[in-house]
Amino acid sequence: VAPTLLHSLAAAEGVELSLSALRTYVAFGGDSFRTQRMLAWNDQIRPAVNRLQASANDLASELKITSLKESLEDLYELQWRIEEVANTPGDSPAQTVFAESILPISAEIERAINALIDDERGSGENLERKFILGILSDLRFTFSLTEKVLSLYLSTSSDSDLQSLNRNLDSTRTLVSNLEAATSILSK
């Protein structure tokens, strides 16, 4: 494979990585995505373009590479400007969606869970009712915790918060499945 092709592919891959990191930063914030974007430029794009320039063997190639370099620097400047205005107060799309769409739905779900708990409390003291009440109580707790972990993840974008969010979502799914399996004894 020709070195020109390899260097071009490395530069293109770096551009894709920088764009992906920027998109994620704009959506979620988090300094790790800013760092990923900078690493793509410093470790991949610029070195690949420098290698391309070093391998140019005629004036036409040199001119094309110079033009490419100028376009890439324009892209770098635009990405930097986007990064600077993204996630400033009033400009954090994921947190806006969370606050305006997810939290109201979450509040409705919590009210529904609380209503089910109240219904079950008034339905007798047998073992089946206590089992259902236990599932509903666990669901209320896990659901509330998942909402808080999601909010934390949206502000940090950390891998550990994402793992915690996924664990909480799995727990919530399991509890909902357990509740579905026990629907035959729920109060009507």
C-alpha positions as CSV (number, residue, x, y, z in Angstrom):
1,V,0.0,0.0,0.0
2,A,1.4,3.4,-1.0
3,P,2.5,5.6,1.9
4,T,0.4,8.5,0.5
5,L,-2.7,6.4,0.9
6,L,-1.8,5.3,4.4
7,H,-1.1,8.9,5.5
8,S,-4.3,10.1,3.9
9,L,-6.3,7.4,5.7
10,A,-4.7,8.2,9.0
11,A,-5.6,11.9,8.6
12,A,-9.2,11.0,7.6
13,E,-9.5,8.7,10.6
14,G,-8.2,11.4,12.9
15,V,-10.7,13.9,11.4
16,E,-13.5,11.4,12.1
17,L,-12.3,10.9,15.7
18,S,-12.1,14.7,16.3
19,L,-15.6,15.2,14.9
20,S,-17.0,12.3,17.0
21,A,-15.4,13.7,20.2
22,L,-16.7,17.2,19.3
23,R,-20.3,15.9,18.7
24,T,-20.2,14.0,22.0
25,Y,-18.8,17.1,23.8
26,V,-21.5,19.3,22.4
27,A,-24.2,16.8,23.4
28,F,-22.9,15.9,26.9
29,G,-20.0,18.1,27.9
30,G,-17.1,16.6,29.7
31,D,-13.4,17.5,29.4
32,S,-12.5,14.0,28.4
33,F,-14.1,14.6,25.0
34,R,-12.2,17.9,24.6
35,T,-9.0,15.9,25.3
36,Q,-10.0,13.2,22.8
37,R,-10.5,15.9,20.1
38,M,-7.1,17.5,20.9
39,L,-5.4,14.1,20.9
40,A,-6.9,13.3,17.4
41,W,-5.3,16.6,16.1
42,N,-2.0,16.3,17.9
43,D,-1.4,12.6,17.6
44,Q,-3.1,11.7,14.3
45,I,-4.2,14.4,11.9
46,R,-1.2,16.8,12.0
47,P,1.5,14.1,12.0
48,A,-0.3,12.3,9.1
49,V,-0.4,15.5,7.1
50,N,3.2,16.2,7.9
51,R,4.2,12.8,6.7
52,L,2.1,13.4,3.5
53,Q,3.9,16.7,3.0
54,A,7.3,15.0,3.5
55,S,6.4,12.3,0.9
56,A,5.2,14.8,-1.7
57,N,7.4,14.3,-4.8
58,D,6.2,17.0,-7.1
59,L,4.9,20.6,-7.1
60,A,1.3,19.5,-7.8
61,S,1.3,17.2,-4.8
62,E,2.8,19.8,-2.6
63,L,0.1,22.3,-3.6
64,K,-2.7,19.8,-2.9
65,I,-1.2,19.0,0.5
66,T,-0.8,22.7,1.3
67,S,-4.4,23.3,0.4
68,L,-5.5,20.2,2.5
69,K,-3.4,21.6,5.4
70,E,-5.2,25.0,5.1
71,S,-8.6,23.3,5.0
72,L,-7.7,21.2,8.0
73,E,-6.6,24.2,10.0
74,D,-9.9,25.9,9.1
75,L,-11.7,22.9,10.4
76,Y,-9.6,22.9,13.6
77,E,-10.5,26.6,14.1
78,L,-14.2,25.9,13.6
79,Q,-14.1,23.0,16.0
80,W,-12.4,25.1,18.6
81,R,-15.0,27.8,18.2
82,I,-17.8,25.3,18.5
83,E,-16.2,23.8,21.6
84,E,-15.8,27.2,23.2
85,V,-19.6,28.0,22.9
86,A,-20.9,24.5,23.6
87,N,-21.9,23.7,27.1
88,T,-21.9,27.3,28.2
89,P,-24.8,28.2,30.5
90,G,-28.0,27.8,28.4
91,D,-26.3,25.6,25.8
92,S,-26.2,22.0,27.0
93,P,-28.7,20.0,24.9
94,A,-28.6,16.7,26.7
95,Q,-29.2,18.4,30.1
96,T,-32.0,20.6,28.6
97,V,-33.7,17.4,27.2
98,F,-33.2,15.8,30.6
99,A,-34.7,18.8,32.5
100,E,-37.6,19.5,30.1
101,S,-38.6,16.0,28.9
102,I,-37.2,13.3,31.1
103,L,-37.8,14.8,34.5
104,P,-41.5,15.4,33.9
105,I,-42.0,11.9,32.7
106,S,-39.9,10.6,35.6
107,A,-42.2,12.5,38.0
108,E,-45.3,10.9,36.4
109,I,-43.7,7.4,36.7
110,E,-42.8,8.0,40.4
111,R,-46.4,9.2,41.1
112,A,-47.7,6.0,39.4
113,I,-45.3,3.8,41.5
114,N,-46.4,5.6,44.7
115,A,-50.1,5.1,43.8
116,L,-49.4,1.4,43.3
117,I,-47.7,1.2,46.7
118,D,-50.6,3.0,48.3
119,D,-53.0,0.6,46.7
120,E,-51.0,-2.4,47.8
121,R,-50.7,-1.1,51.4
122,G,-54.5,-1.0,51.6
123,S,-55.0,-4.5,50.1
124,G,-54.2,-6.7,53.0
125,E,-51.3,-8.2,54.8
126,N,-50.8,-11.6,53.2
127,L,-47.4,-12.8,52.0
128,E,-48.1,-12.1,48.3
129,R,-49.0,-8.5,49.0
130,K,-45.8,-8.0,51.0
131,F,-43.9,-9.5,48.1
132,I,-45.5,-7.0,45.6
133,L,-45.0,-4.2,48.1
134,G,-41.3,-5.1,48.4
135,I,-40.9,-5.1,44.6
136,L,-42.7,-1.7,44.3
137,S,-40.5,-0.2,47.1
138,D,-37.4,-1.5,45.5
139,L,-38.5,-0.2,42.1
140,R,-39.2,3.3,43.5
141,F,-35.8,3.4,45.1
142,T,-33.9,2.1,42.0
143,F,-35.9,4.3,39.7
144,S,-35.1,7.4,41.8
145,L,-31.4,6.4,42.0
146,T,-31.2,5.8,38.2
147,E,-32.6,9.3,37.6
148,K,-29.9,10.8,39.8
149,V,-27.1,8.7,38.3
150,L,-28.3,9.8,34.8
151,S,-28.2,13.5,35.9
152,L,-24.7,12.9,37.2
153,Y,-23.6,11.2,34.0
154,L,-24.9,14.1,31.9
155,S,-22.8,16.5,33.9
156,T,-19.6,14.4,34.1
157,S,-19.7,12.0,31.1
158,S,-17.4,9.7,33.0
159,D,-17.0,6.1,32.2
160,S,-17.6,5.1,35.9
161,D,-20.9,7.1,35.9
162,L,-22.0,5.4,32.7
163,Q,-21.3,2.0,34.1
164,S,-23.2,2.9,37.2
165,L,-26.1,4.1,35.1
166,N,-26.1,0.9,33.1
167,R,-26.2,-1.2,36.3
168,N,-29.1,0.9,37.6
169,L,-31.0,0.5,34.4
170,D,-30.4,-3.2,34.5
171,S,-31.7,-3.3,38.1
172,T,-34.8,-1.3,37.1
173,R,-35.5,-3.6,34.1
174,T,-35.2,-6.6,36.4
175,L,-37.6,-5.1,38.9
176,V,-40.1,-4.2,36.2
177,S,-39.9,-7.8,34.9
178,N,-40.5,-9.1,38.4
179,L,-43.5,-6.8,38.8
180,E,-44.9,-7.9,35.4
181,A,-44.5,-11.6,36.5
182,A,-46.5,-10.8,39.6
183,T,-49.3,-8.9,38.0
184,S,-51.8,-11.6,38.6
185,I,-51.9,-10.7,42.3
186,L,-51.8,-6.9,42.0
187,S,-54.8,-5.0,43.3
188,K,-57.5,-4.2,40.8
